[in-house]
Structure formats: C-alpha cells, structure tokens
C-alpha cells in the first residue's frame, strides 16, 4: 500500500515533498477526466504534493498513460485508471483497484465533464441526460463512495470542477449550465454535512481556459469579455485545486473559487 499521500500528524517525523505536517497518509488522490487539460494539470499538481494519483480516463488511454508517465518521471506515483464515470459499476471497480494498490481515495477531484450544446427548444433528451450523467450524477456517486472512508480517516478533500456557466447564462448550454449549477449547490450541501469530520468539499469555477476544447474558440470574440484579455491555463486552475486539497485549506469549506480572469467580476 502506498504511503505517499498526506496525513494528520502522527508519531512519524519523516517528511517528503508537499508534506508540511511531517506525517504520512496511507491513501491516494483520484482525478477524473485526467488525460488532458485541467484534469491532467490537477493530477500533476497533486502528485507534486506527494499523493499517489489515479489518472482517470474513459477513452483517451494514450493521454492518461502519458500523464502518468510524466508524473513518474518527476519522481511521483500515478496509476492510469479506465472508467466511464457515468457508469456506476465501472467507477466502483476503479475505486476498488485504487484501494488495493494505493489505499483509500482521500482526495477526489470531480473534473470529468462533457458538452452537447443546442438551444433548449431543440435539445434532445439524450443530450440532456448524458451531460447531467457525466457532469453531475457521476460526481454525486463518486462522492458518496469515498466519503465514508474519508470520515473514518477524519481527513478528506473533495474538489468539484464547476464552471462560470453555472453562474451566468450561456445560450445553447442549458444542459451544461444546469449540471454545473447543480454541482455548485451539491458542493455546498455536502460540505455542511461532513464538516465536523475533517472533510472539506469545495469547487472551482473556471472561465475561458485554454484546452483542446476551447483553443479554437479564443479567436471568436470570447476574449473581449475577459478583463485579463487572455485565456487561462490549466495549471492556473490546478494551482487552486492543489490549494483546496492541502492541509492549509482545512478551514475552507463549501467555497466556490472562480478562476476566470475577472469575467464574472
């Protein structure tokens, strides 16, 4: 069982990268949708803190293997884990594999997300259902699965990747907006439910971030609405996730950290 994650102070005096308390936790981190973009950057950031990271992917095995390999080349530990997070059985199998190989998941980053855009009056049921299943229901199920072990350990960090679209209108994305707004409300509710057990639940809301999905959109006038006049980088969102997963953020709970260059200011 890996002991590369963080833990509340024990009698151990050994330290490693990112372990400000000088103690060791037997557990791991899981980042969903981590084969590229924000998820990949978050996986690297958590590995730099000393966590063994489950790099989840659904179809992009090559990307996930590359991220895991990069983490290992930097001296960290990572396991590429295949699972469609909207499939409860597949997610459960992935969690069990991580438990066997690296210990219980003590840091969960619900990052996996999809879009299927269209005006509300033309949106098909399957487009609505699939986006809600991946973006919101999967986060609920994974949270439900890991929250028990976290409470028993009296330590846990859950970070949900929402979006500024969950806070403001974006025509053509009713399903995506509903999923992200729901994720924000879910974050706050669960945070209150588990606060006494050393578990925190927070969310980040990225704005226009430069990824493969958004790179082609940055020249379509979208930057005009960003006071910073540039798209954000995945590592800038990952830095916020890294903080929220740290011991230093132990009194930050139920918060929404917006990372959008001032777009929603």
C-alpha positions as CSV (number, residue, x, y, z in Angstrom):
1,X,0.0,0.0,0.0
2,X,1.4,3.4,-1.0
3,X,2.1,5.9,1.7
4,X,2.9,8.9,-0.5
5,X,-0.2,11.0,0.4
6,X,-0.6,13.4,3.3
7,X,-1.9,12.6,6.8
8,X,-2.8,14.3,10.0
9,X,0.2,14.4,12.4
10,X,1.3,11.1,13.8
11,X,4.4,9.9,15.6
12,X,6.3,9.8,12.3
13,X,8.8,12.6,11.8
14,X,9.7,11.8,8.2
15,X,8.8,14.4,5.5
16,X,8.5,14.5,1.7
17,X,7.6,16.9,-0.9
18,X,4.4,18.8,0.0
19,X,4.0,17.2,3.4
20,X,4.2,20.3,5.6
21,X,3.0,18.4,8.7
22,X,5.9,15.9,8.5
23,X,3.5,13.0,8.5
24,X,2.3,10.4,6.0
25,X,-1.2,9.4,5.0
26,X,-2.0,6.0,3.6
27,X,-4.2,6.9,0.7
28,X,-4.3,8.4,-2.7
29,X,-5.9,11.0,-4.9
30,X,-8.3,10.4,-7.8
31,X,-8.7,12.9,-10.6
32,X,-11.5,12.1,-13.1
33,X,-11.1,13.1,-16.8
34,X,-7.3,13.5,-16.2
35,X,-5.9,12.5,-19.6
36,X,-5.6,16.1,-20.7
37,X,-6.4,19.8,-19.9
38,X,-7.4,20.8,-16.4
39,X,-7.6,17.2,-15.2
40,X,-4.0,16.4,-16.3
41,X,-2.7,19.6,-14.7
42,X,-4.5,18.8,-11.5
43,X,-3.1,15.2,-11.4
44,X,0.5,16.6,-11.9
45,X,-0.1,19.2,-9.1
46,X,-1.4,16.7,-6.6
47,X,1.5,14.3,-7.4
48,X,3.9,17.1,-6.7
49,X,2.3,17.3,-3.2
50,X,3.2,13.6,-2.6
51,X,0.0,11.9,-3.5
52,X,-0.2,8.8,-5.5
53,X,-2.7,9.9,-8.2
54,X,-5.3,7.9,-10.0
55,X,-5.3,9.3,-13.5
56,X,-8.8,8.5,-14.7
57,X,-9.8,8.3,-18.4
58,X,-12.7,6.9,-20.4
59,X,-11.4,6.7,-24.0
60,X,-8.0,8.5,-24.1
61,X,-5.8,5.8,-22.8
62,X,-2.7,7.2,-24.6
63,X,-3.2,10.6,-22.9
64,X,-3.7,9.1,-19.5
65,X,-0.6,6.9,-19.9
66,X,1.4,9.9,-20.9
67,X,0.3,11.9,-17.9
68,X,1.0,9.0,-15.5
69,X,4.4,8.5,-17.2
70,X,5.3,12.2,-16.8
71,X,4.4,12.1,-13.1
72,X,6.6,9.0,-12.6
73,X,9.5,10.7,-14.5
74,X,9.3,13.5,-12.0
75,X,9.6,11.1,-9.1
76,X,5.9,10.9,-8.3
77,X,3.5,7.9,-8.3
78,X,0.5,7.6,-10.7
79,X,-1.9,4.9,-11.9
80,X,-3.9,5.3,-15.1
81,X,-7.4,4.1,-14.4
82,X,-10.0,3.5,-17.1
83,X,-13.7,4.1,-16.2
84,X,-16.6,5.9,-17.7
85,X,-17.6,7.9,-14.6
86,X,-21.3,7.8,-15.7
87,X,-21.2,4.0,-15.2
88,X,-21.5,3.3,-11.5
89,X,-20.2,-0.2,-11.8
90,X,-17.1,1.0,-13.7
91,X,-16.4,3.7,-11.2
92,X,-16.7,1.3,-8.3
93,X,-14.2,-1.1,-9.9
94,X,-11.8,1.8,-10.4
95,X,-12.1,2.8,-6.8
96,X,-11.5,-0.7,-5.7
97,X,-8.4,-1.0,-7.8
98,X,-7.0,2.2,-6.3
99,X,-7.9,1.0,-2.8
100,X,-5.9,-2.3,-3.4
101,X,-2.9,-0.6,-5.0
102,X,-2.7,2.7,-3.2
103,X,-5.1,2.9,-0.3
104,X,-8.4,4.7,0.0
105,X,-9.2,7.8,-2.0
106,X,-8.6,10.7,0.4
107,X,-8.6,13.4,-2.3
108,X,-11.2,13.4,-5.0
109,X,-11.3,15.8,-7.9
110,X,-14.5,15.5,-9.9
111,X,-13.3,17.0,-13.1
112,X,-14.7,14.9,-15.9
113,X,-17.2,16.8,-18.0
114,X,-18.7,16.9,-21.4
115,X,-20.8,19.3,-23.5
116,X,-23.6,18.6,-26.0
117,X,-24.8,22.1,-27.0
118,X,-28.0,23.2,-28.5
119,X,-30.9,25.6,-28.0
120,X,-33.3,24.4,-25.3
121,X,-36.2,24.1,-27.6
122,X,-34.3,21.8,-29.9
123,X,-32.3,19.8,-27.3
124,X,-32.8,16.1,-27.4
125,X,-33.5,14.1,-24.2
126,X,-30.3,12.1,-24.7
127,X,-28.2,15.3,-24.9
128,X,-29.6,16.5,-21.6
129,X,-29.4,13.1,-19.9
130,X,-25.8,12.4,-20.9
131,X,-24.4,15.8,-19.9
132,X,-26.1,15.6,-16.5
133,X,-25.0,12.0,-16.0
134,X,-21.3,12.8,-16.6
135,X,-21.1,16.2,-15.1
136,X,-23.3,15.9,-12.1
137,X,-24.6,12.4,-11.3
138,X,-21.1,10.9,-11.6
139,X,-19.7,13.4,-9.1
140,X,-22.5,12.5,-6.7
141,X,-21.9,8.8,-6.9
142,X,-18.1,9.1,-6.6
143,X,-18.5,11.4,-3.6
144,X,-20.9,9.0,-2.0
145,X,-18.5,6.2,-2.5
146,X,-15.4,7.9,-1.0
147,X,-17.0,10.0,1.8
148,X,-17.2,7.1,4.3
149,X,-13.5,6.2,4.3
150,X,-12.7,9.9,4.4
151,X,-14.8,10.4,7.5
152,X,-13.3,7.4,9.2
153,X,-9.8,8.8,8.5
154,X,-11.1,12.2,9.7
155,X,-9.4,13.7,6.6
156,X,-10.7,14.2,3.1
157,X,-10.7,16.7,0.3
158,X,-13.2,16.8,-2.5
159,X,-12.9,19.4,-5.2
160,X,-15.5,19.7,-7.8
161,X,-14.7,21.4,-11.1
162,X,-17.8,23.5,-12.0
163,X,-17.8,26.4,-14.4
164,X,-18.7,30.1,-14.7
165,X,-21.5,28.9,-16.9
166,X,-23.1,27.6,-13.7
167,X,-23.3,31.2,-12.5
168,X,-24.3,33.1,-15.7
169,X,-26.3,32.4,-18.8
170,X,-24.6,31.0,-21.9
171,X,-27.2,30.4,-24.6
172,X,-27.1,27.0,-26.1
173,X,-25.8,25.3,-23.0
174,X,-28.9,24.7,-20.8
175,X,-27.8,21.2,-20.0
176,X,-24.2,22.1,-19.2
177,X,-25.3,25.1,-17.2
178,X,-27.8,23.1,-15.2
179,X,-25.1,20.4,-14.5
180,X,-22.6,22.9,-13.3
181,X,-25.1,25.0,-11.2
182,X,-26.2,21.7,-9.6
183,X,-22.6,20.8,-8.9
184,X,-22.1,24.1,-7.1
185,X,-25.2,23.5,-4.9
186,X,-24.2,19.9,-4.3
187,X,-20.8,21.1,-3.2
188,X,-22.2,23.4,-0.6
189,X,-24.7,20.9,0.8
190,X,-22.2,18.1,1.2
191,X,-19.7,20.4,2.7
192,X,-22.1,21.2,5.6
193,X,-22.9,17.5,6.1
194,X,-19.3,16.4,6.6
195,X,-17.6,19.5,8.1
196,X,-17.3,18.0,11.6
197,X,-15.3,15.0,10.4
198,X,-12.3,16.8,8.9
199,X,-13.6,16.5,5.3
200,X,-13.9,19.6,3.1
201,X,-15.9,19.9,-0.1
202,X,-15.2,22.9,-2.4
203,X,-15.5,23.8,-6.0
204,X,-13.6,25.8,-8.6
205,X,-15.3,27.6,-11.5
206,X,-13.0,28.0,-14.5
207,X,-13.8,30.6,-17.1
208,X,-12.2,30.5,-20.5
209,X,-9.3,28.1,-20.1
210,X,-7.0,27.1,-23.0
211,X,-7.6,23.5,-23.7
212,X,-8.1,21.4,-26.8
213,X,-11.9,22.1,-26.5
214,X,-11.6,25.9,-26.3
215,X,-8.4,26.7,-28.3
216,X,-10.4,27.2,-31.5
217,X,-12.9,29.5,-29.7
218,X,-10.5,32.0,-28.3
219,X,-10.4,33.9,-31.6
220,X,-14.2,34.3,-31.8
221,X,-14.5,37.4,-29.6
222,X,-14.8,35.5,-26.4
223,X,-11.7,37.2,-25.0
224,X,-13.5,40.5,-25.3
225,X,-15.4,39.5,-22.2
226,X,-12.4,38.6,-20.2
227,X,-10.7,41.6,-18.4
228,X,-7.4,39.8,-18.4
229,X,-7.6,39.7,-22.2
230,X,-6.2,36.2,-22.3
231,X,-7.4,32.6,-21.8
232,X,-6.4,30.9,-18.6
233,X,-4.0,28.0,-18.4
234,X,-4.9,24.6,-17.0
235,X,-2.1,24.9,-14.5
236,X,-3.7,28.0,-13.1
237,X,-6.9,26.1,-12.3
238,X,-4.8,23.2,-11.0
239,X,-3.0,25.5,-8.6
240,X,-6.3,26.4,-7.0
241,X,-7.3,22.7,-6.8
242,X,-3.9,21.9,-5.2
243,X,-4.5,24.5,-2.5
244,X,-8.0,23.3,-1.8
245,X,-6.7,19.8,-1.4
246,X,-4.0,20.8,1.0
247,X,-3.8,21.0,4.8
248,X,-3.6,24.8,4.5
249,X,-7.2,24.8,3.2
250,X,-8.6,22.9,6.2
251,X,-10.9,25.8,7.2
252,X,-12.1,26.4,3.6
253,X,-15.3,24.5,3.1
254,X,-18.3,24.9,0.9
255,X,-16.5,27.6,-1.1
256,X,-16.6,28.4,-4.8
257,X,-13.3,29.7,-6.2
258,X,-13.7,31.4,-9.5
259,X,-10.8,31.2,-11.9
260,X,-11.8,33.4,-14.9
261,X,-9.5,36.4,-15.3
262,X,-12.3,38.7,-14.0
263,X,-15.0,37.5,-16.4
264,X,-17.7,37.4,-13.7
265,X,-16.4,40.3,-11.5
